[in-house]
Amino acid sequence: MSFDVDIGLASECGRRRSNEDFAGVRRGDPLGLIAAVADGVSTGGGGQEAAQTLVRSLLSDYFAAPPTWETTVVLDRLIQAHSQWLADHNRRRQGLSEQAGEPRTGLTTITALAVHGHSYTVAHAGDSRACQLVDGELRPLTADHVFGGLQRNRLTRAVGLDDVVRVDFAQGEVRVGDCFVLTTDGVHGALEPARIAGLVGAAADAQAAADAVVAAALQAGSFDNATAIVLRIRGLDAARFEDALLRGRRLPPLPPLKVGDVVDGFTVTALVADTGVHRLYQARTPARALVALKTLHEARASDPQERTMLAHEAWLGLRVGESGVPGFVRVHEVIDPSALYTVFDWHGGQTLEQLLAAGTAFSVAEVVQAGLEIGRALGRLHRLGVVHRDVKPGNLHRGDDGCWRLLDLGVAISGREPAAQRQLHAGTPSYMNPEQWDGAPADAGSDLFALGVALYRWLGGRLPYGEVEPWQTGRYRHDPRRLSRLRPDVPVWLDHLVLKAVARDPRQRFETAEELVLALERGASRALAALPATPLARRDPAALWMAAFWVSALFNVALVLWLLYLPR
């Protein structure tokens, strides 16, 4: 389903000489929509200019912001920049107008609604309003910033009043059928919320609803300009990461479940794993298909970072594991879940770690074919800007259908992950490339190195650099042994390929997953050249200095003996 919204906008001058309200709506496919309504406040006509320039600025610049910026950040920066500009103009104009005896300043309220993915964000300052029509009731999303009592027309916040304006934000989920109403005080100051809700609900379309609300406000005796925007959501784009984050913040975790329990139509059939951080259940859908449910352990349920990481994993799974894409486990999108959990396709089978521990023998051809499947999956991941960061036999799974898949995107980075996850020193030590131990961040090359280590262990039954522990200082002091010496049936071309993948020097390794896959596909027809042995000075500088020390020591001992026993 694509994004589809019915838009209505109406604005009338009413009893005023001029209309200082201004409103607008702009779509930015596929980035959603932004609607804004502003009510200018002025002396000498500056309010109309303030409202128009602010709304036009929001509509034109909102979609030009970097896609990595969070929606509240984009709206706040745009409104703050305009408030600073307007406040500066007001100060200069006030000085000039005082000399001429004609003061002219301009302020404005602002209420902006951005719809993106399955979420909305409201930015608000002043006494214009945003409401949501729910079950025939108009529910406010904003609060008026005005003095109480008899001074309801006195604003406590407005754009242009000061260089910095404090903006209120509200966020929530959007569903098909939702209706949003944005109004200036010329409308909601004259009509009760129930009256507005009735007019919007009875109208045939959004434009008719906006027209009816403005007309009713003027008929009710409104003394101000009257403006209304009505938005009816008829279709939504694919979910965005922000949608997953909002859901992750508000939903409770799944409680401990037992076989037979039902959650949102999923019937639990088994507890698969409990790590103390996550729980994994096997369950059946109403159509009797097997799925896996992943949720947080109750000991971690209140940790906001763990919640964000689970939401990030679910979003990545939806992004990379679409139906029919090989190499990944597909994630199911649950509409209106009652708890925080992620639903994956269920695939019987075992991980490579389990298969190797059970003594399963693999032919060279089987390993090459598996390497091709995993390499292509990594290539797709990297083209999407995602780094797995924990490629190892425990995360390589062979299903009952014979297909190999990459598991566990829990520590993957995509550029949208929380800072704590990005700073987490993820990965299994024996599969981490040397640069990470020197402080370099994980990247696509890290995944390819880890895959090379997995292939080496797969074929040779051992790790290329031995078991690496985090506290070790000398981790790569020797070159890996040739696989053909550990397993005679490994062809020379594959020996060279795997050693290139795990080379100590990053310049000697494969640059992309596509390059590694191409080398596997070509095999012996375009064999890679053997890598030269790494010099001792690069492998272990300390050993080189130690050898130099002992050579020097022996030379000095020999020199002393020669001097002592030199014939006189």
Secondary structure as the mmCIF struct_conf table of DSSP 4:
data_model
#
loop_
_struct_conf.conf_type_id
_struct_conf.id
_struct_conf.beg_label_comp_id
_struct_conf.beg_label_asym_id
_struct_conf.beg_label_seq_id
_struct_conf.end_label_comp_id
_struct_conf.end_label_asym_id
_struct_conf.end_label_seq_id
STRN STRN1 ASP A 4 GLU A 12
TURN_TY1_P TURN_TY1_P1 GLY A 14 ARG A 15
BEND BEND1 ARG A 16 SER A 18
STRN STRN2 ASP A 21 ARG A 27
TURN_TY1_P TURN_TY1_P2 ASP A 29 PRO A 30
BEND BEND2 LEU A 31 LEU A 31
STRN STRN3 LEU A 33 THR A 43
BEND BEND3 GLY A 44 GLY A 45
HELX_RH_AL_P HELX_RH_AL_P1 GLY A 46 ASP A 61
HELX_RH_3T_P HELX_RH_3T_P1 TYR A 62 ALA A 64
BEND BEND4 ALA A 65 ALA A 65
TURN_TY1_P TURN_TY1_P3 PRO A 67 THR A 68
BEND BEND5 TRP A 69 TRP A 69
HELX_RH_AL_P HELX_RH_AL_P2 THR A 71 ALA A 100
TURN_TY1_P TURN_TY1_P4 GLY A 101 GLY A 101
STRN STRN4 THR A 105 THR A 108
STRN STRN5 ILE A 110 HIS A 116
TURN_TY1_P TURN_TY1_P5 GLY A 117 HIS A 118
STRN STRN6 SER A 119 ALA A 125
BEND BEND6 GLY A 126 ASP A 127
STRN STRN7 ARG A 129 VAL A 134
TURN_TY1_P TURN_TY1_P6 ASP A 135 GLY A 136
STRN STRN8 GLU A 137 PRO A 140
BEND BEND7 LEU A 141 LEU A 141
STRN STRN9 VAL A 146 VAL A 146
TURN_TY1_P TURN_TY1_P7 GLY A 149 LEU A 150
TURN_TY1_P TURN_TY1_P8 ARG A 152 ASN A 153
STRN STRN10 LEU A 155 LEU A 155
BEND BEND8 THR A 156 THR A 156
STRN STRN11 VAL A 159 VAL A 159
TURN_TY1_P TURN_TY1_P9 GLY A 160 GLY A 160
BEND BEND9 LEU A 161 VAL A 164
STRN STRN12 ASP A 168 GLU A 173
TURN_TY1_P TURN_TY1_P10 VAL A 176 GLY A 177
STRN STRN13 CYS A 179 THR A 183
HELX_RH_AL_P HELX_RH_AL_P3 ASP A 185 HIS A 188
TURN_TY1_P TURN_TY1_P11 GLY A 189 ALA A 190
BEND BEND10 LEU A 191 LEU A 191
HELX_RH_AL_P HELX_RH_AL_P4 PRO A 193 ALA A 202
BEND BEND11 ALA A 203 ASP A 205
HELX_RH_AL_P HELX_RH_AL_P5 ALA A 206 GLN A 219
TURN_TY1_P TURN_TY1_P12 ALA A 220 GLY A 221
BEND BEND12 ASP A 224 ASP A 224
STRN STRN14 ALA A 226 GLY A 235
HELX_RH_AL_P HELX_RH_AL_P6 PHE A 241 ARG A 250
BEND BEND13 LEU A 251 LEU A 251
HELX_LH_PP_P HELX_LH_PP_P1 PRO A 252 PRO A 252
STRN STRN15 PRO A 253 PRO A 253
HELX_LH_PP_P HELX_LH_PP_P2 LEU A 254 PRO A 256
TURN_TY1_P TURN_TY1_P13 VAL A 259 GLY A 260
STRN STRN16 VAL A 262 VAL A 263
TURN_TY1_P TURN_TY1_P14 ASP A 264 GLY A 265
STRN STRN17 PHE A 266 ASP A 274
BEND BEND14 GLY A 276 VAL A 277
STRN STRN18 HIS A 278 ARG A 284
TURN_TY1_P TURN_TY1_P15 PRO A 286 ALA A 287
STRN STRN19 LEU A 290 LEU A 296
TURN_TY1_P TURN_TY1_P16 GLU A 298 SER A 302
HELX_RH_AL_P HELX_RH_AL_P7 PRO A 304 VAL A 320
TURN_TY1_P TURN_TY1_P17 SER A 323 GLY A 324
TURN_TY1_P TURN_TY1_P18 PRO A 326 GLY A 327
STRN STRN20 PHE A 328 PHE A 328
HELX_LH_PP_P HELX_LH_PP_P3 VAL A 329 ARG A 330
STRN STRN21 VAL A 331 HIS A 332
HELX_LH_PP_P HELX_LH_PP_P4 GLU A 333 VAL A 334
BEND BEND15 ILE A 335 ASP A 336
BEND BEND16 SER A 338 ALA A 339
STRN STRN22 LEU A 340 LEU A 340
STRN STRN23 THR A 342 ASP A 345
STRN STRN24 GLY A 349 THR A 351
HELX_RH_AL_P HELX_RH_AL_P8 LEU A 352 ALA A 357
TURN_TY1_P TURN_TY1_P19 ALA A 358 GLY A 359
HELX_RH_AL_P HELX_RH_AL_P9 VAL A 364 ARG A 383
TURN_TY1_P TURN_TY1_P20 LEU A 384 GLY A 385
STRN STRN25 VAL A 387 VAL A 387
BEND BEND17 LYS A 392 LYS A 392
HELX_RH_3T_P HELX_RH_3T_P2 PRO A 393 ASN A 395
STRN STRN26 LEU A 396 GLY A 399
TURN_TY1_P TURN_TY1_P21 ASP A 400 ASP A 401
BEND BEND18 GLY A 402 GLY A 402
STRN STRN27 TRP A 404 LEU A 406
TURN_TY1_P TURN_TY1_P22 GLY A 410 VAL A 411
STRN STRN28 ILE A 413 ILE A 413
BEND BEND19 GLY A 415 GLU A 417
HELX_RH_AL_P HELX_RH_AL_P10 ALA A 419 GLN A 423
BEND BEND20 LEU A 424 LEU A 424
BEND BEND21 GLY A 427 GLY A 427
HELX_RH_3T_P HELX_RH_3T_P3 PRO A 429 TYR A 431
BEND BEND22 MET A 432 MET A 432
HELX_RH_AL_P HELX_RH_AL_P11 PRO A 434 TRP A 437
TURN_TY1_P TURN_TY1_P23 ASP A 438 GLY A 439
HELX_LH_PP_P HELX_LH_PP_P5 ALA A 440 ALA A 442
HELX_RH_AL_P HELX_RH_AL_P12 ALA A 444 GLY A 460
BEND BEND23 GLY A 461 ARG A 462
TURN_TY1_P TURN_TY1_P24 PRO A 464 TYR A 465
TURN_TY1_P TURN_TY1_P25 PRO A 470 TRP A 471
BEND BEND24 THR A 473 THR A 473
BEND BEND25 HIS A 478 HIS A 478
HELX_LH_PP_P HELX_LH_PP_P6 ASP A 479 ARG A 482
HELX_RH_AL_P HELX_RH_AL_P13 LEU A 483 LEU A 486
TURN_TY1_P TURN_TY1_P26 PRO A 488 ASP A 489
BEND BEND26 VAL A 490 VAL A 490
HELX_RH_AL_P HELX_RH_AL_P14 VAL A 492 ALA A 501
TURN_TY1_P TURN_TY1_P27 VAL A 502 VAL A 502
BEND BEND27 ARG A 504 ASP A 505
HELX_RH_3T_P HELX_RH_3T_P4 PRO A 506 GLN A 508
BEND BEND28 ARG A 509 ARG A 509
BEND BEND29 GLU A 511 THR A 512
HELX_RH_AL_P HELX_RH_AL_P15 ALA A 513 ARG A 522
HELX_RH_3T_P HELX_RH_3T_P5 GLY A 523 ARG A 526
HELX_LH_PP_P HELX_LH_PP_P7 ALA A 527 PRO A 535
HELX_RH_AL_P HELX_RH_AL_P16 LEU A 536 ARG A 539
HELX_RH_AL_P HELX_RH_AL_P17 PRO A 541 LEU A 564
BEND BEND30 TYR A 565 TYR A 565
#
